[in-house]
Amino acid sequence: MLTQQYSGRQAYEFGLANSVVPHERLSQEVDRYCALIKNNSPVILQLQKITFNEMTEYAEDIPNPTDRYAKHYIMSEEAEERRLSFIERRPIDTSKNMPLVETDKN
């Protein structure tokens, strides 16, 4: 919820990444993970994929909160500011933030 960017090393330390390697070793690391995956049961891998696909299909039928509560957010001054601050690698100008939206769970 902090919407911060982290280095590869930080992501690894936080448990958000399995490994961090220099770019020149990336292909070798991908091969290493593929070999680990291939050691798993084909049936279990197939069931995991089926489960993931079914959950994804289920979630597609649920309108996302942005569509339900802030339909025009993507065109808002706040959204534009956040995109630009990310691209320009600068702090966000929070004065552009929109007010909270009303939901049935507030």
Contact map, one row per residue, 1 for C-alpha under 8 A:
1110000000000000000000000000000000000000000000000000000000000000000000000000000000000000000000000000000000
1111000000000000000000000000000000000000000000000000000000000000000000000000000000000000000000000000000000
1111100000000000000000000000000000000000000000000000000000000000000000000000000000000000000000000000000000
0111110000000000000000000000000000000000000000000000000000000000000000000000000000000000000000000000000000
0011111000000000000000000000000000000000000000000000000000000000000000000000000000000000000000000000000000
0001111111100000000000000000000000000000000000000000000000000000000000000000000000000000000000000000000000
0000111111100000000000000000000000000000000000000000000000000000000000000000000000000000000000000000000000
0000011111110000100100000000000000000000000000000000000000000000000000000000000000000000000000000000000000
0000011111111000000100000000000000000000000000000000000000000000000000000000000000000000000000000000000000
0000011111111100000000000000000000000000000000000000000000000000000000000000000000000000000000000000000000
0000011111111111100000000000000000000000000000000000000000000000000000000000000000000000000000000000000000
0000000111111111111100000000000000000000000000000000000000000000000000000000000000000000000000000000000000
0000000011111111000000000000000000000000000000000000000000000000000000000000000000000000000000000000000000
0000000001111111100000000000000000000000000000000000000000000000000000000000000000000000000000000000000000
0000000000111111110000000000000000000000000000000000000000000000000000000000000000000000000000000000000000
0000000000111111110000000000000000000000000000000000000000000000000000000000000000000000000000000000000000
0000000100110111111100000000000000000000000000000000000000000000000000000000000000000000000000000000000000
0000000000010011111100000000000000000000000000000000000000000000000000000000000000000000000000000000000000
0000000000010000111110000000000000000000000000000000000000000000000000000000000000000000000000000000000000
0000000110010000111111000000000000000000000000000000000000000000000000000000000000000000000000000000000000
0000000000000000001111101100100000000000000000000000000000000000000000000000000000000000000000000000000000
0000000000000000000111111100000000000000000000000000000000000000000000000000000000000000000000000000000000
0000000000000000000011111100000000000000000000000000000000000000000000000000000000000000000000000000000000
0000000000000000000001111110000000000000000000000000000000000000000000000000000000000000000000000000000000
0000000000000000000011111111100000000000000000000000000000000000000000000000000000000000000000000000000000
0000000000000000000011111111110000000000000000000000000000000000000000000000000000000000000000000000000000
0000000000000000000000011111111000000000000000000000000000000000000000000000000000000000000000000000000000
0000000000000000000000001111111100000000000000000000000000000000000000000000000000000000000000000000000000
0000000000000000000010001111111110000000000000000000000000000000000000000000000000000000000000000000000000
0000000000000000000000000111111111000000000000000000000000000000000000000000000000000000000000000000000000
0000000000000000000000000011111111100000000000000000000000000000000000000000000000000000000000000000000000
0000000000000000000000000001111111110000000000000000000000000000000000000000000000000000000000000000000000
0000000000000000000000000000111111111000000000000000000000000000000000000000000000000000000000000000000000
0000000000000000000000000000011111111100000000000000000000000000000000000000000000000000000000000000000000
0000000000000000000000000000001111111110000000000000000000000000000000000000000000000000000000000000000000
0000000000000000000000000000000111111111000000000000000000000000000000000000000000000000000000000000000000
0000000000000000000000000000000011111111000000000000000000000000000000000000000000000000000000000000000000
0000000000000000000000000000000001111111110000000000000000000000000000000000000000000000000000000000000000
0000000000000000000000000000000000111111100000000000000000000000000000000000000000000000000000000000000000
0000000000000000000000000000000000011111110110000000000000000000000000000000000000000000000000000000000000
0000000000000000000000000000000000000111111110000000000000000000000000000000000000000000000000000000000000
0000000000000000000000000000000000000101111111000000000000000000000000000000000000000000000000000000000000
0000000000000000000000000000000000000000111111100000000000000000000000000000000000000000000000000000000000
0000000000000000000000000000000000000001111111110000000000000000000000000000000000000000000000000000000000
0000000000000000000000000000000000000001111111111000000000000000000000000000000000000000000000000000000000
0000000000000000000000000000000000000000011111111100000000000000000000000000000000000000000000000000000000
0000000000000000000000000000000000000000001111111110000000000000000000000000000000000000000000000000000000
0000000000000000000000000000000000000000000111111111000000000000000000000000000000000000000000000000000000
0000000000000000000000000000000000000000000011111111100000000000000000000000000000000000000000000000000000
0000000000000000000000000000000000000000000001111111110000000000000000000000000000000000000000000000000000
0000000000000000000000000000000000000000000000111111111000000000000000000000000000000000000000000000000000
0000000000000000000000000000000000000000000000011111111100000000000000000000000000000000000000000000000000
0000000000000000000000000000000000000000000000001111111110000000000000000000000000000000000000000000000000
0000000000000000000000000000000000000000000000000111111111000000000000000000000000000000000000000000000000
0000000000000000000000000000000000000000000000000011111111100000000000000000000000000000000000000000000000
0000000000000000000000000000000000000000000000000001111111110000000000000000000000000000000000000000000000
0000000000000000000000000000000000000000000000000000111111111000000000000000000000000000000000000000000000
0000000000000000000000000000000000000000000000000000011111111100000000000000000000000000000000000000000000
0000000000000000000000000000000000000000000000000000001111111100000000000000000000000000000000000000000000
0000000000000000000000000000000000000000000000000000000111111110000000000000000000000000000000000000000000
0000000000000000000000000000000000000000000000000000000011111110000000000000000000000000000000000000000000
0000000000000000000000000000000000000000000000000000000001111111000000000000000000000000000000000000000000
0000000000000000000000000000000000000000000000000000000000011111101100000000000000000000000000000000000000
0000000000000000000000000000000000000000000000000000000000000111111100000000000000000000000000000000000000
0000000000000000000000000000000000000000000000000000000000000011111111000000000000000000000000000000000000
0000000000000000000000000000000000000000000000000000000000000001111111101000000000000000000000000000000000
0000000000000000000000000000000000000000000000000000000000000011111111100000000000000000000000000000000000
0000000000000000000000000000000000000000000000000000000000000011111111100000000000000000000000000000000000
0000000000000000000000000000000000000000000000000000000000000000111111100000000000000000000000000000111000
0000000000000000000000000000000000000000000000000000000000000000111111111000000000000000000000000000100000
0000000000000000000000000000000000000000000000000000000000000000011111111100000000000000000000000000000000
0000000000000000000000000000000000000000000000000000000000000000000001111111000000000000000000000000000000
0000000000000000000000000000000000000000000000000000000000000000010001111111011000000000000000000000000000
0000000000000000000000000000000000000000000000000000000000000000000000111111001100000000000000000000000000
0000000000000000000000000000000000000000000000000000000000000000000000011111101100000000000000000000000000
0000000000000000000000000000000000000000000000000000000000000000000000011111111100000000000000000000000000
0000000000000000000000000000000000000000000000000000000000000000000000000011111110000000000000011000000000
0000000000000000000000000000000000000000000000000000000000000000000000001001111111000000000000011100000000
0000000000000000000000000000000000000000000000000000000000000000000000001111111111100000000000000000000000
0000000000000000000000000000000000000000000000000000000000000000000000000111111111110000000000000000000000
0000000000000000000000000000000000000000000000000000000000000000000000000000111111111000000110010000000000
0000000000000000000000000000000000000000000000000000000000000000000000000000011111111100000100000000000000
0000000000000000000000000000000000000000000000000000000000000000000000000000001111111110000000000000000000
0000000000000000000000000000000000000000000000000000000000000000000000000000000111111111000000000000000000
0000000000000000000000000000000000000000000000000000000000000000000000000000000011111111111100000000000000
0000000000000000000000000000000000000000000000000000000000000000000000000000000001111111110000000000000000
0000000000000000000000000000000000000000000000000000000000000000000000000000000000111111100000000000000000
0000000000000000000000000000000000000000000000000000000000000000000000000000000000011111110000000000000000
0000000000000000000000000000000000000000000000000000000000000000000000000000000000001111111000000000000000
0000000000000000000000000000000000000000000000000000000000000000000000000000000000001101111100000000000000
0000000000000000000000000000000000000000000000000000000000000000000000000000000000001000111110000000000000
0000000000000000000000000000000000000000000000000000000000000000000000000000000011001000011111000000000000
0000000000000000000000000000000000000000000000000000000000000000000000000000000010000000001111111000000000
0000000000000000000000000000000000000000000000000000000000000000000000000000000000000000000111111000000000
0000000000000000000000000000000000000000000000000000000000000000000000000000000000000000000011111000000000
0000000000000000000000000000000000000000000000000000000000000000000000000000110010000000000011111100000000
0000000000000000000000000000000000000000000000000000000000000000000000000000110000000000000011111110000000
0000000000000000000000000000000000000000000000000000000000000000000000000000010000000000000000011111000000
0000000000000000000000000000000000000000000000000000000000000000000000000000000000000000000000001111100000
0000000000000000000000000000000000000000000000000000000000000000000000000000000000000000000000000111110000
0000000000000000000000000000000000000000000000000000000000000000000011000000000000000000000000000011111000
0000000000000000000000000000000000000000000000000000000000000000000010000000000000000000000000000001111101
0000000000000000000000000000000000000000000000000000000000000000000010000000000000000000000000000000111111
0000000000000000000000000000000000000000000000000000000000000000000000000000000000000000000000000000011111
0000000000000000000000000000000000000000000000000000000000000000000000000000000000000000000000000000001111
0000000000000000000000000000000000000000000000000000000000000000000000000000000000000000000000000000011111
